[in-house]
Amino acid sequence: MKTNRRNFIRTTGLTGLGIAGSSLLHGGTPQADSQDKKDTAQVSRQLERAHVQRFNMSGFAAPPLEKVRIAIIGLGQRGPAHLSLMSLIEGTEIKALCDIRPEKTEAAKKKLAGTTHNPDVFTGPEDWKKVCERDDIDLVMITTPWYMHAKMAVYAMEHGKHVASEVPAAGTIEECWRLVETAERTRKHCIMMENDSYLPFQLMTLNMARQGFFGEVVHGDCAYNTSKMQNNFSKKLYWDMWWLKQYAARRGNIYPTHGLGPVSQVMSINRGDKFEFLVSVESKDFMMNAKARELAATDEFFKPFAEKSYRGNMSVTTLRTTMGRTIMLQHDATSPSPHNLFHGIYGTRGAALYDPPPPRLAVGKHEWVSPDEFKSLTEKYTPKITRQLSELARQTKAGHGGSDLLEDWRLIDCLRNGLPLDQDVYDAAAWSSVVPLSEWSVLNRSNSIDVPDFTAGAWKTNKPNMDINLERGGNTKVVV
């Protein structure tokens, strides 16, 4: 019998485009056996067919805000970094800080001593909802464990707030669609703070691609490969050992966007092209269970972790786009190999490669250009946003190669000037969808799975949205 949309929603337990009873929407840590992975492909197809675009958020510009009133939810690792930088950007007022650990909110507020910012603090388990419900907040920044991002983002948009979510923005296909549906209905921004898109070399290659340096872009290599073994097994770094639990709960690429974001911008994904399908394969776990058992031998705390199986050490995902391009995406957070953020762009006339160092460029002669020519090309193609912000990034000691300042500054600059944001909800959904889709592929012998078109066909006419040469705006100051 043919399944219609009403029956599908009823039988799968969906409300709107989210799972009403899902542990994910109620803050529970997702477990590998808590959802039927074999249904992911079917659910994805059904949700895509059911979606009708209410409003195209690509290119959307909200009314300008003279002052951007900010709340930050989550003050563990990323929250304090955003807090420090946002306090230096013109036209911001930090109104609320929220974390279930009182010591974190207290430490964060102390960082603002001597500034004009005097936020209220919230520490109750459900206080993040109170923050979203306030009428004196314009922007909610979500920097909690990522399995909480989507439910908080949806709640904030439902209460009239723009949202800036750390990465990834969602962990399930249902959550991806819920973000899209809510942003379109409320006409509120939902940006995923992908800072690697603002690294100098990545910005330069985007500028090169737009000016035709590579010819037709054919392929991209990308990765986030850096050992987090010490971090993940630390009792003090991550709240409730949440990252270690994710490695035990999930398969596939659980942290795809640092590599995928910059390549997607170069390939104009959601703006002239889109992801078509992906396949994913991963190695076995050679290290994490062994580490858990080693620690459990002398520490009772780790005995529950010694009984778990973990995601493989290396995840490799291949994506094909509708226009015929390919992307190779890696994630390895366990092996002791050197830190590696592959960013390779390969076209019909040129190429670029970032990591392993030094960064390199080629102009179609089967060899990398000389250091002198590299310098000349860098001077020619470095975009205005890098030229304008690089020294300020150094002075503010902004993390991740200065990209943290650029992403925060540009977000505020766009909101103050009433401009479209550099990334939108379709980027957040498409890039984050690799998390559940790659997991399905791994659990189904690396079969292919379609990537939904979150733009509902609008990718064919959507315009580029990352204004790296600051043709509009760019007038927001940073106070050092």
C-alpha positions as CSV (number, residue, x, y, z in Angstrom):
1,M,0.0,0.0,0.0
2,K,1.3,3.4,-0.9
3,T,2.4,5.4,2.2
4,N,1.0,9.0,2.1
5,R,2.5,11.8,4.1
6,R,-0.1,11.8,6.9
7,N,0.4,8.0,7.5
8,F,4.2,8.4,7.3
9,I,4.2,11.1,9.9
10,R,1.9,9.1,12.2
11,T,3.8,5.8,11.8
12,T,7.3,7.3,12.3
13,G,6.3,9.5,15.2
14,L,7.2,12.7,13.5
15,T,5.6,16.0,14.5
16,G,6.0,18.5,11.7
17,L,9.5,17.6,10.6
18,G,11.0,16.5,13.9
19,I,10.7,13.4,16.1
20,A,8.5,14.5,19.0
21,G,9.5,11.7,21.3
22,S,13.2,11.4,20.2
23,S,15.8,11.4,22.9
24,L,17.7,13.9,20.7
25,L,15.0,16.5,21.0
26,H,14.9,16.0,24.8
27,G,18.7,16.2,25.5
28,G,19.5,12.5,25.7
29,T,22.8,11.2,24.4
30,P,22.1,9.3,21.2
31,Q,23.0,5.7,21.2
32,A,23.8,3.5,18.2
33,D,20.9,1.2,19.1
34,S,18.4,3.9,19.8
35,Q,17.3,4.3,16.3
36,D,16.8,1.9,13.4
37,K,19.6,2.8,11.1
38,K,18.1,0.8,8.2
39,D,15.3,3.3,8.1
40,T,17.5,6.4,7.7
41,A,17.4,6.2,3.9
42,Q,13.6,5.8,3.8
43,V,13.0,8.5,6.4
44,S,15.3,10.8,4.5
45,R,13.4,10.3,1.2
46,Q,10.0,10.7,2.9
47,L,11.0,14.0,4.6
48,E,12.4,15.4,1.4
49,R,9.2,14.6,-0.5
50,A,7.1,16.0,2.3
51,H,8.9,19.3,2.4
52,V,7.4,22.4,0.7
53,Q,9.6,25.4,0.9
54,R,7.7,28.1,2.8
55,F,10.3,30.8,2.1
56,N,13.8,30.7,0.5
57,M,16.3,31.6,3.2
58,S,19.1,31.8,0.7
59,G,19.9,35.5,0.4
60,F,17.6,36.4,3.2
61,A,18.4,39.7,4.9
62,A,16.7,40.4,8.3
63,P,16.1,44.0,9.3
64,P,19.3,45.7,10.5
65,L,20.1,45.7,14.2
66,E,21.9,48.8,15.5
67,K,22.8,46.7,18.6
68,V,23.0,42.9,18.6
69,R,21.9,41.6,22.0
70,I,23.5,38.2,22.5
71,A,23.0,35.2,24.7
72,I,25.5,32.3,24.8
73,I,24.3,28.8,25.8
74,G,27.2,26.5,26.7
75,L,30.4,27.8,28.3
76,G,32.7,24.8,28.1
77,Q,35.2,25.0,25.3
78,R,33.8,27.1,22.4
79,G,31.5,29.4,24.4
80,P,34.3,31.4,26.2
81,A,36.1,31.9,22.9
82,H,33.1,33.5,21.3
83,L,32.4,35.5,24.5
84,S,35.8,37.1,24.5
85,L,35.7,38.1,20.8
86,M,32.0,39.2,20.8
87,S,32.8,41.6,23.7
88,L,35.3,43.4,21.4
89,I,33.0,43.8,18.4
90,E,31.2,47.1,17.9
91,G,27.4,47.1,18.4
92,T,27.2,44.0,20.6
93,E,25.7,43.6,24.1
94,I,26.1,40.3,25.9
95,K,22.9,39.9,27.8
96,A,22.8,36.3,29.1
97,L,25.2,33.4,29.8
98,C,23.9,29.9,30.4
99,D,25.6,26.7,31.5
100,I,24.4,24.0,33.9
101,R,27.8,24.3,35.7
102,P,27.7,27.5,37.9
103,E,31.5,27.7,37.9
104,K,31.5,28.0,34.1
105,T,29.1,30.9,34.1
106,E,30.9,32.6,36.9
107,A,34.3,32.3,35.1
108,A,32.7,33.6,31.9
109,K,31.2,36.6,33.6
110,K,34.6,37.4,35.2
111,K,36.1,37.6,31.7
112,L,33.8,40.6,31.1
113,A,35.0,42.6,34.1
114,G,35.9,46.1,33.1
115,T,33.8,46.0,29.9
116,T,30.3,47.5,29.3
117,H,28.8,44.0,29.2
118,N,26.9,42.8,32.3
119,P,25.0,39.6,31.4
120,D,22.6,37.7,33.6
121,V,23.6,34.2,34.3
122,F,21.5,31.0,34.2
123,T,22.5,27.6,35.5
124,G,19.4,25.4,35.8
125,P,19.0,22.3,33.7
126,E,16.2,23.9,31.6
127,D,17.3,27.5,31.9
128,W,18.4,27.6,28.3
129,K,14.7,27.8,27.5
130,K,14.3,30.8,29.7
131,V,17.1,32.5,27.8
132,C,15.5,31.8,24.5
133,E,12.1,33.1,25.8
134,R,13.5,36.5,26.9
135,D,12.4,39.5,24.8
136,D,15.7,41.4,25.1
137,I,17.8,38.9,23.0
138,D,18.4,39.1,19.3
139,L,21.0,36.3,18.8
140,V,21.4,33.0,20.6
141,M,24.8,31.4,20.3
142,I,24.7,27.7,20.9
143,T,28.0,26.1,22.0
144,T,26.8,23.0,23.9
145,P,27.6,19.4,23.0
146,W,26.5,19.0,19.4
147,Y,23.7,16.5,20.0
148,M,21.8,19.4,21.8
149,H,22.3,22.0,19.1
150,A,19.2,21.4,16.9
151,K,16.6,21.3,19.7
152,M,18.0,24.5,21.2
153,A,18.2,26.2,17.8
154,V,14.6,25.3,16.9
155,Y,13.4,26.6,20.3
156,A,15.3,29.8,19.9
157,M,13.9,30.5,16.4
158,E,10.4,29.6,17.6
159,H,10.8,32.4,20.2
160,G,11.9,35.0,17.6
161,K,15.7,34.7,17.9
162,H,18.4,34.4,15.2
163,V,20.7,31.4,15.9
164,A,24.4,30.8,15.6
165,S,25.2,27.2,16.3
166,E,28.5,25.5,16.7
167,V,29.3,22.5,14.5
168,P,27.7,20.3,13.5
169,A,24.2,21.9,13.7
170,A,22.3,18.6,13.7
171,G,22.9,14.9,14.3
172,T,19.9,13.3,12.5
173,I,18.2,13.8,9.2
174,E,15.0,14.7,11.1
175,E,16.9,17.5,12.9
176,C,18.3,18.8,9.7
177,W,14.8,19.2,8.2
178,R,13.5,20.6,11.5
179,L,16.1,23.4,11.3
180,V,15.2,24.2,7.7
181,E,11.4,24.1,8.3
182,T,11.7,26.3,11.4
183,A,14.0,28.9,9.8
184,E,11.7,29.2,6.7
185,R,8.6,29.5,8.8
186,T,10.0,32.0,11.4
187,R,12.3,33.8,8.9
188,K,15.1,33.8,11.4
189,H,18.7,33.2,10.6
190,C,20.2,29.8,11.5
191,I,23.9,29.9,10.8
192,M,26.4,27.2,11.6
193,M,29.7,28.7,12.9
194,E,32.1,26.9,10.6
195,N,35.3,28.8,11.3
196,D,37.5,26.9,8.9
197,S,35.7,28.6,6.1
198,Y,37.5,31.8,7.3
199,L,41.1,30.5,7.4
200,P,43.3,32.6,5.1
201,F,44.2,29.9,2.6
202,Q,40.6,28.6,2.4
203,L,39.3,32.2,1.8
204,M,42.0,32.7,-0.9
205,T,41.0,29.6,-2.7
206,L,37.4,30.6,-2.7
207,N,38.4,33.9,-4.2
208,M,40.5,32.1,-6.8
209,A,37.6,29.8,-7.7
210,R,35.3,32.7,-8.2
211,Q,37.8,34.4,-10.5
212,G,38.4,31.3,-12.6
213,F,41.9,30.4,-11.4
214,F,41.1,26.7,-11.2
215,G,39.0,26.5,-14.4
216,E,36.2,24.1,-13.7
217,V,36.5,22.7,-10.2
218,V,36.5,18.9,-10.6
219,H,37.4,17.5,-7.1
220,G,38.0,18.5,-3.5
221,D,39.9,16.8,-0.7
222,C,39.1,17.7,2.8
223,A,39.6,16.4,6.3
224,Y,39.7,17.0,10.1
225,N,42.5,14.7,11.2
226,T,43.9,15.5,14.6
227,S,44.3,13.3,17.6
228,K,41.8,13.9,20.4
229,M,42.6,10.8,22.5
230,Q,44.0,12.8,25.4
231,N,41.0,15.1,25.3
232,N,38.4,12.5,24.9
233,F,39.7,10.4,27.8
234,S,40.2,13.3,30.1
235,K,37.8,13.4,33.1
236,K,38.0,17.2,33.3
237,L,37.8,18.6,29.7
238,Y,34.4,17.6,28.3
239,W,31.2,17.7,30.4
240,D,29.9,14.2,31.2
241,M,32.6,12.6,28.9
242,W,30.2,13.5,26.1
243,W,32.7,13.3,23.3
244,L,33.9,9.8,24.3
245,K,30.2,8.7,24.5
246,Q,29.7,10.0,21.0
247,Y,32.5,7.8,19.7
248,A,30.9,4.8,21.3
249,A,27.4,5.8,20.2
250,R,27.9,6.6,16.5
251,R,29.5,5.4,13.3
252,G,30.6,7.3,10.3
253,N,31.9,10.9,10.2
254,I,30.7,12.6,13.4
255,Y,32.6,15.8,12.8
256,P,32.5,16.6,9.0
257,T,32.1,20.3,8.6
258,H,35.6,21.7,9.2
259,G,36.8,20.0,6.0
260,L,33.5,20.0,4.1
261,G,32.5,23.6,4.7
262,P,35.3,25.4,2.8
263,V,35.2,22.9,-0.1
264,S,31.4,23.3,-0.4
265,Q,31.8,27.1,-0.6
266,V,34.4,26.7,-3.4
267,M,32.0,24.3,-5.3
268,S,28.9,26.6,-4.7
269,I,27.0,23.9,-3.0
270,N,23.3,25.0,-2.6
271,R,24.1,27.8,-5.1
272,G,24.6,26.3,-8.5
273,D,25.3,22.7,-7.4
274,K,24.3,20.4,-4.6
275,F,25.3,17.1,-3.0
276,E,23.8,14.2,-4.8
277,F,24.8,11.1,-2.9
278,L,27.6,9.8,-0.6
279,V,29.3,6.5,0.4
280,S,31.3,6.1,3.6
281,V,33.7,3.5,4.9
282,E,35.6,3.4,8.1
283,S,38.4,1.3,9.6
284,K,37.9,-0.8,12.7
285,D,38.8,0.7,16.1
286,F,42.4,-0.1,16.8
287,M,42.8,2.4,19.7
288,M,39.8,3.6,21.7
289,N,38.6,0.4,23.3
290,A,42.2,-0.5,24.0
291,K,42.8,2.8,25.7
292,A,39.6,2.4,27.7
293,R,40.6,-1.1,28.8
294,E,44.1,0.2,29.8
295,L,42.6,2.9,31.9
296,A,40.0,0.7,33.4
297,A,42.7,-1.6,34.7
298,T,43.6,1.0,37.3
299,D,40.6,3.3,37.5
300,E,37.0,2.1,38.1
301,F,35.7,5.2,36.4
302,F,36.6,3.8,33.0
303,K,35.2,0.3,33.4
304,P,31.9,1.1,31.7
305,F,33.8,2.6,28.7
306,A,36.0,-0.6,28.5
307,E,32.8,-2.5,27.7
308,K,31.9,-0.4,24.7
309,S,32.7,-0.6,21.0
310,Y,33.9,2.5,19.3
311,R,33.7,4.2,15.9
312,G,36.6,3.2,13.6
313,N,39.8,5.3,13.8
314,M,39.6,6.5,10.2
315,S,36.4,7.6,8.4
316,V,36.5,8.2,4.7
317,T,33.4,9.6,2.9
318,T,33.1,10.3,-0.8
319,L,30.4,12.6,-2.1
320,R,29.3,13.3,-5.7
321,T,27.5,16.5,-6.6
322,T,24.7,16.9,-9.1
323,M,27.0,18.7,-11.5
324,G,29.5,15.8,-11.4
325,R,32.1,17.0,-9.0
326,T,33.5,14.7,-6.3
327,I,34.7,15.3,-2.7
328,M,36.8,13.0,-0.5
329,L,36.2,13.7,3.2
330,Q,38.2,12.2,6.1
331,H,37.9,12.2,9.9
332,D,40.5,10.7,12.2
333,A,40.6,11.9,15.8
334,T,42.6,9.0,17.3
335,S,45.8,8.2,15.5
336,P,49.0,10.1,16.5
337,S,49.5,11.3,13.0
338,P,50.4,15.0,12.6
339,H,47.4,17.5,12.6
340,N,46.0,17.6,9.1
341,L,43.3,19.8,7.7
342,F,43.3,18.7,4.0
343,H,42.0,21.4,1.8
344,G,42.7,20.3,-1.8
345,I,41.0,22.0,-4.8
346,Y,41.6,20.5,-8.2
347,G,40.3,22.0,-11.4
348,T,40.8,21.9,-15.2
349,R,43.4,24.7,-15.1
350,G,44.9,24.8,-11.6
351,A,45.1,23.2,-8.1
352,A,45.6,24.1,-4.5
353,L,46.6,22.1,-1.4
354,Y,46.6,23.0,2.3
355,D,48.2,20.5,4.6
356,P,50.6,18.8,4.9
357,P,52.5,22.1,4.9
358,P,53.6,24.2,3.2
359,P,50.4,25.4,1.4
360,R,50.8,25.0,-2.4
361,L,49.3,26.2,-5.7
362,A,49.6,24.9,-9.2
363,V,48.8,26.4,-12.5
364,G,48.4,23.3,-14.7
365,K,52.1,22.4,-15.3
366,H,52.1,19.2,-13.3
367,E,54.1,20.8,-10.5
368,W,53.6,23.2,-7.7
369,V,54.6,26.8,-8.3
370,S,57.8,28.2,-6.8
371,P,57.7,30.1,-3.4
372,D,58.1,33.4,-5.2
373,E,55.2,32.7,-7.5
374,F,53.1,31.4,-4.6
375,K,53.7,34.7,-2.8
376,S,52.7,36.7,-5.9
377,L,49.5,34.7,-6.3
378,T,48.7,35.1,-2.6
379,E,49.1,38.9,-2.9
380,K,46.8,38.9,-6.0
381,Y,44.0,36.7,-4.6
382,T,43.9,37.4,-0.9
383,P,40.3,38.7,-0.4
384,K,39.5,42.0,1.4
385,I,38.1,40.3,4.5
386,T,41.5,38.8,5.2
387,R,43.3,42.0,4.5
388,Q,41.0,44.0,6.7
389,L,40.9,41.6,9.7
390,S,44.2,39.7,9.8
391,E,46.0,42.2,11.9
392,L,43.0,42.5,14.3
393,A,42.9,38.7,14.5
394,R,46.5,38.7,15.6
395,Q,46.0,41.5,18.1
396,T,43.0,39.8,19.7
397,K,44.8,36.4,19.7
398,A,41.8,34.9,18.0
399,G,42.0,31.1,17.8
400,H,42.2,28.8,14.9
401,G,44.4,30.9,12.7
402,G,42.4,34.0,13.4
403,S,39.3,32.5,11.8
404,D,37.3,32.8,15.1
405,L,37.4,36.6,14.9
406,L,36.5,36.7,11.2
407,E,33.4,34.5,11.6
408,D,32.2,36.3,14.7
409,W,32.9,39.8,13.3
410,R,31.2,39.0,9.9
411,L,28.1,37.6,11.6
412,I,27.7,40.8,13.6
413,D,28.6,43.0,10.6
414,C,25.8,41.3,8.6
415,L,23.2,41.6,11.3
416,R,24.0,45.3,11.9
417,N,23.9,46.1,8.2
418,G,20.8,44.0,7.4
419,L,22.8,41.7,5.0
420,P,22.5,38.0,4.1
421,L,24.8,35.9,6.3
422,D,27.8,34.1,4.9
423,Q,26.2,30.7,5.6
424,D,22.6,29.9,5.9
425,V,20.3,27.1,7.2
426,Y,20.7,25.1,4.0
427,D,24.4,25.0,4.5
428,A,23.9,24.0,8.1
429,A,21.6,21.2,7.1
430,A,23.5,19.9,4.1
431,W,26.9,19.9,5.8
432,S,25.6,18.4,9.0
433,S,23.6,15.7,7.2
434,V,26.8,13.9,6.5
435,V,26.8,12.8,10.2
436,P,23.7,10.5,9.9
437,L,24.1,9.7,6.2
438,S,27.7,8.5,6.6
439,E,26.6,6.4,9.6
440,W,23.9,4.7,7.5
441,S,26.4,4.0,4.7
442,V,28.9,2.5,7.1
443,L,26.3,0.3,8.8
444,N,25.0,-0.9,5.4
445,R,28.3,-2.1,3.9
446,S,29.2,1.3,2.5
447,N,26.2,1.4,0.2
448,S,25.4,4.8,-1.3
449,I,22.7,7.1,0.1
450,D,21.2,10.2,-1.4
451,V,21.8,13.5,0.2
452,P,18.5,15.5,0.5
453,D,18.1,18.8,-1.4
454,F,17.3,21.0,1.5
455,T,16.8,24.0,-0.9
456,A,13.8,22.3,-2.6
457,G,15.3,23.0,-6.0
458,A,16.3,26.6,-5.3
459,W,20.0,25.7,-5.6
460,K,19.6,26.1,-9.3
461,T,19.1,29.9,-9.0
462,N,20.5,30.8,-5.5
463,K,23.3,33.4,-5.6
464,P,26.7,33.1,-3.9
465,N,26.4,34.3,-0.3
466,M,29.9,34.6,1.2
467,D,30.9,38.2,0.6
468,I,34.6,37.8,1.1
469,N,35.5,41.1,-0.6
470,L,33.1,43.1,1.5
471,E,31.1,44.6,-1.3
472,R,28.5,45.5,1.3
473,G,29.0,46.2,5.0
474,G,32.4,45.8,6.4
475,N,32.0,48.9,8.6
476,T,31.8,47.2,12.0
477,K,34.7,48.0,14.2
478,V,36.7,45.8,16.6
479,V,37.9,47.4,19.8
480,V,41.3,46.1,20.7
